[in-house]
Amino acid sequence: MDDFLRLSASTARYTYGAPRAFAFGDDGRLLWFLRSAGPTDPVDALWVLDTATGTESCLADPRDLCSGPGELPAAERRLRERIRLVAAGIGSYALSGDGRSAVFALYGRLYEVTADGAGRPAAPVPVPAAGPALDPRPNADGSRTAYVSADALYVTPGGRVSPDDGARWGVAEFAAAEELDRSRGHWWSPDGVTLLAARVAETALQRRYFTDPAHPERPAEDFAYPEAGGPNADVQLWVLGPNGERIRLDWDADAHPYVSDAGWESPGEILLTVRDRLQRNVLLLSADPATGRTRELSRTTHPQWVDPLPGTPARLPDGRMLTSADTAAGAARALAVDGAPLTGDGIQVRRVAGVHEGRLLVEAGLRDPSEQQVLLLDPATGEAVPLADGPGVHGVQAGAGTLLLTSADADGVRRLVRTADGREFVPADLSQPLPYRVVPLLERVTEHAVPTSLVLPRGHVAGRRLPVLMDSYGGPGFQDVSAEPRRWQARQWWADQGFAVVTVDNRGTPYVSPAFTHAVYRGFSEVTLEDQVAALQALGARHHDLDLGRVGIRGWSYGGYLSAMAVLRRPDVFHAAAAGAAPTDFRHYDTAYTERYLGLPQDNPEVYDRDSLLPDAPKLTRPLLLVTGLADDNVHPSHTLRLSQSLTDAGRPHRLLALPGVTHMTPGGTREKVMALELDFFRRELS
């Protein structure tokens, strides 16, 4: 590998040493976070910033607690895949009600640590557990900790609180953790006495199996997977009382099987958010923990699907209901209060981050989709006051009057803590400085105003024709063309290898408008490929150094699907492709993602037929490199292997790179090793 790839691999793409997982405690005085010791250190420790003094203290260093890296419990290893966590050491933590103490799991062992009234740390204390533990959470006063071990829910001090009924207790099922942004499955009541727990029954689901061909002596692993059109996990919510009482929350789970959020509003009320299977209806429900009865507080509907808007639905402090809404003709993602519009076409709302000084903290787009601003929004009038609106991508987190503001642009990522009395602190960032300052050329093209970017080699001389490398994701839920600087580092490296690197956010991707996002309803392939081709041709007409006679395309996950599809269906435009972890037939992808966009395969077989790449195998005439991780539990390697088999059966030559032990996240430098192989492939095929 060259110097850039080595640096990218050793720093986990410039993330080691950067603070993450922030949480405010002690009425905003303490800011807790995780951070490793430097740019090549993968082991995250637990830190706290005391805003009274501005001092940072390390509360728990894994190296002081264990002699070396331990074995993660299988459930935690899979959960880390769901939340895309690559760091070692302390993966997550949870605060007590007062925010002065935290509990965490380290390689299956539990610990508690406290910051005293002066912010000084005490040594971590081991917490007894029945076995390898996952997702520990303290109650309000920190006197008891709930955790999961071997799919059962325990409390310490105490013991097992979930019944031995064959179900998994206290965890989030695959669909919730992967697609619905809910990675937890148990919640303490505010009085610290009672637990709300998810019960997950997966006996109806098919099993997915993995074996590591590099280690045939090891047994196979398996897990339950909800395949499109098939059964989902049966998810129930139960209130588990201190004396063995068990009350099931009662809602129409047949009509609304997905639980996307839950938690206690008070000792006498639970709020939960549920969705129907096709996600056209989102309900916020109030539940009585004493009886389990529920009542509907709000209902958000959409004829295609309700796109998740973090922070909604929610109850405002004055009791009114905050929900997402689309403005006329799907021009903007908006907010509504008790059904009445609060924002209009000029604000593309992306997230509601909380309440600050009586106003909503909102992350939104006011200008180009590549940027994001932070606003203070009056919930009564809709008046918006910018809090962070310079160029770049801005985010916010709030805690009892204290704010954590994050800003990202071509010069890097910066964080600022601002207290209620106006004092400011900067949490130390020990990550590797970004090697490139990249300012991509951003343009909106075609009649759909599709966002695009162009990155050229540094020092490029006008008039020198360059082969084109398309590098896009292209799927729902992820934006490529953004002012966030880390995502441009690898693209600048590709450009410096002699390519004009083009990225396109086709219709179906987020943050342009609801209508733009919903364009892939009942069909991925046609809209995705049509926009990629039209955008490439529009850029080629504007920038004559782009040699459209030499076009390669690469991508991972949905981007791998796009790449394989490009050479199979448009060989007149695309001349070589590297397709990684491609979901080649969405019948074999998960329920919550696939059915949201394509519907049920038994109801819409023609949609799934149209979006499957397997029937296209005989059409291959261009070089195609297929890549898959053999331990990928998101896009199972069978997707790539089925396409390879279809190509082989059709007599179509192709290359297959199968990576033993590698997951969907390609950690540990695997992505950079694959990039080096892709570079050789594209240089050979586009020369």
N, C-alpha and C positions, 0 to 999 in steps of 0.2 A: 504494500500500500504506500501511496505517497504521503507527504507530510500532512496535508489537509485531512485525508481520510484517517490517518493515525490519530490526529488531534481530535477529530469528531468522535472516533470510537472511544478514546481514553477519557473523554469528558461527557459521555452520553449525550452527544449533540449539544454541548455547552450548557447542560443543566446541573451537573454535579457542583455543589458549592453554592447554588442559588437557594435562598430561603423559599419555603413553600408551606402549604397546609396551615395557614394563619388562622388563629382564633383569639378573640378578645375574652379576657377574664377580669374578675374583681372590678366590676363596673367600669370597664374600659381602661383600667390602669395597667394591666398586664397584657402584652401581646405575645402569645405562644406561637411557635413555629418549629418546623423541622429544617435542618441544614447539615450538610456534611462539612468536613474540615477543609475542603479545598477543591480545586477544579478537576482533579483526577481521583478524588476520594468518593467511592460509591456508597459509603455507610452513613446514613442519616442519623443525627442525634437530635434530642429534644432541647429546645432553647426557649428562653423568655426574655422579652424586652420590657423593662420597667419604665413606663413613661414618666414616673415621678422623678427619676434620676437620669434617664437616658442610657442606663447600663444594660448590657446583654449578659446573660448567664447561661451556661450549659447545665441543664438539669439532669440529663441522662445520656451518657455516651455508651453505645453498645459494646465498645471495646473494653469498657470497665466492668461490664456485666457478664460477658462470656468470652471465652478464650479465642474463639474464631467464628466464622460464619456457620450457623446451624442449619438444620433442615426445616424448611417451611412446611407446616401442615398443608396437605393437598388442598383443603378448602381455602386457605389463605392464598396459596399460589394461584388458584383459579380466580379468586376475588381480585387479586392484583392485576391479572390479565383483563378483567372486566373494567377496572378503573384506569387501566393503562399506566401502571406504576412500575417503573424499572429500577428505582433506587433500592439498595439493600439497607439493612439495619431496621430502624423503627419506621414502619410503613404508615402508621396512623396513630392517633391518640384521641381520647375523649376527656372532656373537662367535667368536674363536679359542678353543681349548681352555682356556687359562688365563684367559680373560675380560678380558684387558688390551688387546686390540685388536679392531677391528670393520671389516668391509667393508660397503659399500652401493652401490647403483646410483642414479644421479641422471640422469634423462632419457637412459638408455642408456649412460652413462659410469660407470666403476668407480672407487672410491676406497677407500683404507685409512687408518685413523686409530688412534692409540695413546694411551692414558693411561699415563704413566710410573709408576714406583713410588710417587711422591708424589701421584698423581692428577692431575698437571698435563698438559694436552693438548699434543700436537704437531700441526703443521699437517697436514691431510689430504694424502695422496700419491696421485696418479693411478695406477691399475693398468691396464696394457695389456690390450686386449680385441680380439677378432677382428672385432667389429661391435657394434651396439646390444645391450647386455647386460641380462640378467634374472636375479634370484635368485642373487646371488653368495654363496658360503659358503667361509670359510677352513678349512684343515685344522687339526689340533690345535695345532701350534706357530706357525701363521700364515704359514708359508713359502710356501704355495701357495693359490690361490683357484680354486674351481670355479664356473662360471657357464654360463648358457644364452644362446645367440645363434642366431637363425634356426632354432630347434628342434633345435639340436645342442648337445652338452655339451662344454665346453672346460675346460682347466686352464691357469692362468698362474702362473709360467712353464711353458711347455710348448706345448700346442696342442690340437687336437681329439682327444677320446678316444672319442667315440661313432662308430659306423660310419655311412656314408652309405647307408642302406638304405630311405629313404623314410618312416621313422617319425619321430615326435617323441621326443626324448630329454631326460631330466632335468626333466620338467615333470609337473604333475598334470593329468589329463584333466578335462573339464567336470564329470562326475558327482562325482569326488572332491573338487574344490574347492568346488562349489556345495552338495553334499548330504552329504558324508562327512567334512567338516572336515579334509581333507588338502590343503594348498595347495602342497606342495613335492614334488619328484621326484628329488632326489639327496642323498646322505648320505656324508660322509667316515668312514672307519674310525678308531677311536681312535688308531691309530699314524700317521695322516695320510698313508698311502701308497696306499690302495685306495679306490675309490668304489663305492657301491651306487647304481644308477641305474634309474629307470623308463623303459621303452620303451613308447610309446603309439602304436598303429597305429589310424588312424581312417578308413581307406579304405572300410569298410563302412557308415559313418554317412552320413546325409543332410547336405546343406549348407544352412545358413540364411544368407539374404542380407539386406543392409541397403543402402538408398540414401537419401541425404538430399535430399528434394525441394526444400529451400531452396537446395541447391547442386548443380544438375544437372550441373555441369562436373566433379564429383568422381566417381571410379570407385566402384562398389559394393564393400562389404566382405562377406566370408563366413567362416563357421566351421563346424566339425563339431558336430552336435547329436544327442544320443542320445534319440530320441523314444520314448515309452512303447510297449512291444510290439515295438520294433525292435532292431537290433543295438546293443551297447555297444562302446566302444573296447576293443581287445585290449591289456590291460596286462600286461607282463612286468617282472620285476625281474632285473637283471643285475649281477654283480660285475665291475668293470673294474679289472684289475690294472695295476701300473706298467709292465709290459713288454708290454702288449698282450693279456694274458690276459683271456678273457671266459668267465664261468661263469653260466649261467642258473639261478635258483632254481626248484626243481621242486616244485610243489604242484598239486592238481587244480583248475586255473583254470577249467575248464568248469563244475564244481560250485560254485566259490567265486570268481567273477570280480572282485569288488570288493576292492581293497586300501585299507583305511581307515587304516592306520598301518604304519610300518616304521622301522627304525633299528638301529644296531650296539649290542649288549650288551657286546661285547669284540672284540678283533681276530679271535677264532675263532668268534664267534657273532653271528648276525643274528636279531632278533625281528621278526615281521610279523603283522599282524592282517588276516584276510580274511573276507569275508561271501559268502553265497550271494545269488543275484539277488533273491529275495524277502525277504532279510535275516531269516530265521528262525533261522539258525545263524551264530554268530560264532566263529572259531577263532583262537587265539593259537598261532603256529607258531615253532619254533626252526629256523634254517637254518644249515648248514655252508657258509661262503663258499668253502671249498676245493673242495667237490664239488657244491654246490647242493642237496643232499638236505635235506628238511625232516621234522620230526616234530611231532606235535600235543602242545601243553602244556596247553591248556584248550579247552573247548567250552561256549559259552553258547547256549541254545536258548529259543525261545518259539513257541507254536502260531500266533501272529498275526505279530508281528515283534519283534525285539530292539531296543528303543529305545536309541540311543547313550547311554552314561554316560561322560563324559570322564574319563580316568585309568584306565579299565579296557578290556579285560583287561590285567593287568600281573603281572610277577613281583616279589614282595617281596624285600627284602634277604636274608631267610633261605631263599629258594628256593621258598616256597609261592606258589600262584597266587591272585591277587585278581581276582574277577569280579563282575559285577552279578547281581542276583537279585531276584525279586519275592516278597514275603511272601504268606501264604495269601490266596486270593481277590483278589489284586492290590491289597492295601490299602496297601502302601508299596514304594517303590523301595529296595532293600537291597543290602548287600555280602555276599559269601561268600568264604571262604578255603579253598582246596582243596575246594570244594563245600559246606562247612559254613557255615550262616548266621552272620554276624558282627553284623548289626544287625537290629532288629525293626520293629514297626509304628509306634513312636514317632518314628522318624527317616526323613524322606524325603530320601534321598541324591541330590545333584545333580551333584557333581563331586568327584573325588579329586585334590587339588592337589599331592600329594607326601608326603614323609616328613620329620618334624621331631622331633628328639630321640627317635627310636625309635618314634614314633607316627604314624599317618596324619593328614594334614591334609585335612579333609573340609568341603566346603560343603554344607549341608543345610537342610531346613526342619523346625523343631521345633514351630511354632505355625501361624499362618495362612499359606496359600500365598503371600500377598503379601510375606512376609518371608523372609530367608535368614540363617542363622547359620554361624559357623565353629567347627568342633569339632576337638579332638585325640582320635583314636580309637585305643585299644590294639588292635593286630592279633591279640593272643593272647586277650584276654578280651572285647573289644567294649565295654569301659568308655569312655564318652564324657565329655570334659571341655570345656565351652564355652570358647572362646578369644575370640570376639566374638559376643555374643548379645543386645545391646540391640535396641530397635525399629529396623526398617529392613532394608536389604539389605547384607550384609557379604560380602567376598571376601578371598582371601589368595593370596600368591605367596611361595615360599620359595627361599632360596639359601644353603647352607652355614651354617645356624644363624641367618641374618638373615631377617626376615619383612617383607613389605609388606602391610599391612592396609588395605583400602578399605571405607569405610562410607558409605551413602547413605540419606538420609531427607528429610523435608520441608524441612529447613534446608540441604540441598545435599549435595555429595560431598566427603569428606575422605579423605586418605591419610596413613598413618603408617608410617615405617620403624622397626623395632625390632631392634636388634642382639643377638647372643648374650649380650653382657655387660650388656644392659638399657638401653643408650642409645637415644634416640628422635630422629627427624628427620622433618620434614614437607617433601616435595618441593613447590616453589613451583607454584601453580596460577594461571595468568594469564588464565583464561577469564572471560567475562562472568558476573557474578553473575546468578542466575536472577531474572527480574522478579517472579515470583509465588511466594508460599509457599502451596502447595496441600495441603490435607488432605482428600482425597476421602472421601466416606462409603462405606465398604466393607461389603458384606453378602453372605452366602451364602443363596441362594434356591432354591426348588423342591426336589423330593424328591431331586435329585442334588447338592444343596449347591453350586450353581454360583457361583463368585466373580463379584461385580459391583461396580461403582463408580458413584457419582453425584456430578457436579460441578455446582454451581449458580452463578449469577452472584454476584459479590461484592456484598454489600449487598442480596441478595434478601430481599424482604418476603414472609413467609408469607401464603398466600392468593392470591398472584398466579399465575395459570396460565401455564405455559411450554410452548412447543412442545419436543418431544424430539428430540435428535440422537443417534442411535446411532453410536458410533465404536469399532469393534472390528476386530481381525484375525481371530480365530476359528479359525485353522488350526493344524495340528500344528507343534510346535517353537518356538512363541513365546508368551510370557505377556504379556498387556496389563495385568492388574490387579496391579501391583507397587508397592512403596514407593519405587522408584527415582524421584527427583523430576523428572528432565528430561522424562519422557514425559507429565507432567501439565501442562506449560506451555501447549502448544497447546490442550489441552482446556479449560483455564481461559479462554483467549482466546475459544474458541467459546462458552463459557458466558456470558462478558461481552457477547457479541453478542445475548444474549437467549434462549439455549437451556438446557434441562436436558440435560446431556451424560451419556449412559449408556454404559458399557463392560461387556461381558460376556465372560468366558472360558468358553465353552461346553465341553462334553465334546469331547475330542480335543486340547485344549491341555495343556501340561505342568504338573507340579509339584503336582497335587492327589493323584493316585494312579495307579499303572499301569492299573488298571481304568478310571478316568476317561479316561485318554489313549487306551486301546485301543478306546474305544466307537465310533470312526469306522472301524474295520476293515471293509473292503469297502463303504464308502459314506460320502462326506463330507456330502452335501446334507441328508439327512433329520435327522440328529442335530444338525448345526450350526444349521439354521433352527429346529428344534423348541426347542432350548435358548434361542436368542436371543428367540424369541417368548414362551416361558414366563417367562423372567427379566424381560423388559420388563413383562409383565402383572403379575407378582408385585411389582415395584417400583412400578408404578402403583397397585396396591391399598394399598401402604404409604404412598406419598407422593402426596397428592392434588393437589399443584401440577403434577404431570406431566400434560399434556394429551395423552392417547393418541389423540385425534382429529387430531393434527398431529404425525406422526412422520416424520422424515427419517433416512436412514442413509448413511454415507460409509465408504470404506475403500480400501486400496491392496493390490494383489497378492491374496492369499487374501481379504483384507478387501474388495477390489473384487468378487471372485466372490460373497462373501456379500451385498454391497450390491445387485448386479444381481439375484441370486436372490431377495432379499427382496421387491422390487417386482414381479417376474415371478410369484412363486408365492404371496405373501401380501399382495396389494394391500389386503386388509381391515385389515391391521395397519400397513403401511408406505406412506407417501403420496408420497415422493419419494426418489430415490437418486442419489448421485454415486459411480460405480464406476471406480476407477483401476487400470490394469494387471491386469485380471481374467483369470485362466486360464479361459476360457469353455467349453473342451472339453478334458478332461484326456488325451484321446488324443494331444494335441499338446504335452503337457508332458513333462519329462524322465523317464527310466527310474527312476533311483534313488529319487527322491521319490515319484512316482506309484505305482509298482508295490509299494513298501513297504506302502502302505495299501490300494490297490485291486486288487492282483494284476495279471496280464497281461490286456490288453484282449481278446486272442483267447480267453482262458479264461473271462473274466467280462464279456462284452459288455453284459449287462444292467446291471451296475454302472456302466460308463462311460456308457451311455445315460441312466441315472437321474441321474447327476451332471452331464451336459452341459446348458448353458443354451440351446443353439441351438434345440431343439424348443419351448422356452417362448416364443420371440419373438412368436408371434401373440397371446399372452395379455396383452401389455403394455397397461395402462390408466393407469399412473401416470407422472409425469415422470421421465425417466432421462437423466442426463448421463454419457456414457462418455468416459474420458480414457486416453490411451496415449502413451508416449514412442516415437518412431519409431526410436530407437537402442537399444531395450530388448532385450538378448540373453538375458534370463532369461525373462520372459513376453513372447514375441515380439508385436509389434503386430498380427500376423495374428489373435491371439485376439480382440482388441477389434473388428477390422475384420470378422471373420466374423460376430460377433453383430450389428454394425451392418448388415451385408448382409442377415442373416436378418430383422431388424426392418424394413428397407426393403422386402424382398420381401413381407412380411406387411402392409405399409401402416401400420406403427406409428410415429408420430412420436417422435423422440428427438433428443438433442443429442450431437455428437461433437467432442471437443477433441483434436486430434492435434498432438503437440509435436515439431517437427523437432530432431534432434540430442540428444534427451533420453533418458537411460538409466533403468534401473529405480530407481536411487537418487535421481533428481530433484535433482541438485546445483545449486549456483550460484544459489540463490534460487528455483528453479523450483517447489518445493513450496509456498512461500509465495505465489507468484503464482497457483497453482492454487487455494489456499485462499481467496484473495480472490474468485476467480470462483465458487467453490462457495458462498461466503457470499451473493453476489447471487442465485445459483440457489435456495438454500433460503429466503431471505427472500421471494422472489417466489412460490415454490410452496407455502410453509407459512404464508403471511400469513393 
